[in-house]
Amino acid sequence: MLMREVMEEKAVNECSPVALAYVGDAVFELMARLYILQGAKKKIRDMHQETVKIVQAVSQAEFLQRIQPLLTEKELDVVRRGRNTKNLPPKSASVIEYKLSTGLETLLGYLYLRGDEERLKELFSHLYV
């Protein structure tokens, strides 16, 4: 996906949930853009609008709920850590949706920093099932 050094498990576990979510947000947006790019040729504006629909908190919350049964205990723990952070939700999402989306982003950041791109691809493949 992107070139970077893989962090050791201990270092990733020591990252704050907010830092993991910060990275996970970027990872999810990139994966969404790559997904949109695979479709038929479209105008940039249309691709952007499709990406925004995928990456908004409401959609991320739905996506997390869809993949939750597939997650390991460790991954569920990472999601819980992210979900329990204190953040103010945007006007476009409820508090619950925002907490779930933050949990998803935390998980994606965790997987990315560990270098587990296969797991990221596997989970992302369930975006539109």
C-alpha positions in Angstrom: 0.0 0.0 0.0 2.3 2.7 1.3 6.0 2.4 1.9 6.9 2.6 5.6 8.8 0.7 8.3 6.7 -1.8 10.2 6.6 -1.1 13.9 7.2 -3.7 16.5 4.1 -5.0 18.3 5.1 -3.5 21.6 5.5 0.0 20.0 2.2 -0.3 18.2 0.5 -1.3 21.5 2.0 1.7 23.2 0.5 4.1 20.7 -2.5 6.0 22.0 -5.9 5.1 20.4 -6.1 8.6 19.1 -2.8 8.3 17.3 -3.9 4.9 15.9 -7.2 6.4 14.7 -5.3 9.3 13.1 -3.3 6.9 11.0 -6.3 4.6 10.4 -8.4 7.5 9.1 -5.8 8.0 6.4 -5.5 4.3 5.6 -9.3 4.0 5.3 -9.5 7.0 3.0 -6.7 5.6 0.8 -8.3 2.2 0.6 -11.7 3.8 -0.3 -10.1 5.8 -3.0 -8.3 2.8 -4.5 -11.6 0.9 -4.3 -13.5 3.7 -6.2 -10.7 3.9 -8.7 -11.2 0.2 -9.7 -14.7 1.0 -10.9 -15.7 2.4 -14.3 -14.1 5.6 -15.5 -15.7 8.4 -13.7 -15.2 12.1 -13.2 -13.0 13.2 -10.3 -16.0 14.9 -8.7 -18.0 11.7 -8.8 -15.2 9.7 -7.4 -14.7 12.2 -4.6 -18.4 12.1 -3.7 -18.4 8.3 -3.6 -15.3 8.3 -1.3 -16.9 10.8 1.0 -19.9 8.5 1.4 -17.6 5.6 2.3 -15.4 7.4 4.8 -18.1 9.4 6.7 -18.6 8.3 10.3 -22.0 6.8 9.7 -20.7 4.5 7.0 -17.6 3.5 9.0 -19.8 2.6 11.9 -21.9 0.3 9.7 -18.8 -1.2 8.2 -17.4 -2.0 11.7 -20.6 -3.6 12.7 -20.4 -5.8 9.5 -16.9 -7.0 10.2 -17.1 -7.3 14.0 -17.9 -11.0 13.9 -14.7 -11.5 11.9 -12.4 -9.8 14.4 -10.0 -11.6 16.8 -10.0 -10.9 20.5 -7.0 -8.7 20.1 -8.6 -6.7 17.3 -11.8 -6.3 19.3 -9.7 -5.0 22.2 -8.1 -2.4 19.9 -11.6 -1.4 18.7 -12.7 -1.0 22.3 -9.7 1.2 23.1 -10.6 3.5 20.2 -14.3 3.5 20.8 -13.7 4.6 24.4 -11.7 7.7 23.6 -13.2 11.0 24.4 -14.0 13.0 21.2 -16.8 15.3 20.1 -18.7 13.9 17.2 -19.4 15.9 14.0 -22.9 17.1 13.4 -23.4 14.5 10.7 -23.1 11.5 13.1 -24.5 10.4 16.5 -22.2 9.9 19.4 -22.5 6.1 19.0 -21.7 6.2 15.3 -18.7 8.4 15.9 -17.4 6.2 18.7 -17.8 3.1 16.4 -16.0 4.9 13.5 -13.2 5.9 15.8 -12.9 2.3 16.9 -12.7 1.2 13.3 -10.0 3.8 12.5 -8.1 2.7 15.5 -8.1 -0.9 14.3 -7.0 0.1 10.8 -4.2 2.2 12.2 -3.1 -0.7 14.4 -3.1 -3.2 11.5 -1.3 -0.8 9.2 1.5 0.1 11.7 2.0 -3.6 12.3 2.4 -4.1 8.6 -0.6 -6.4 8.3 -1.8 -5.3 4.9 -3.3 -8.7 4.1 -5.6 -8.4 7.1 -6.5 -4.9 6.0 -7.4 -6.1 2.5 -9.3 -9.0 3.9 -11.4 -6.8 6.2 -11.9 -4.1 3.5 -13.2 -6.8 1.1 -16.3 -6.8 3.3 -17.1 -3.2 2.7 -19.7 -4.0 0.1 -20.8 -7.6 0.7 
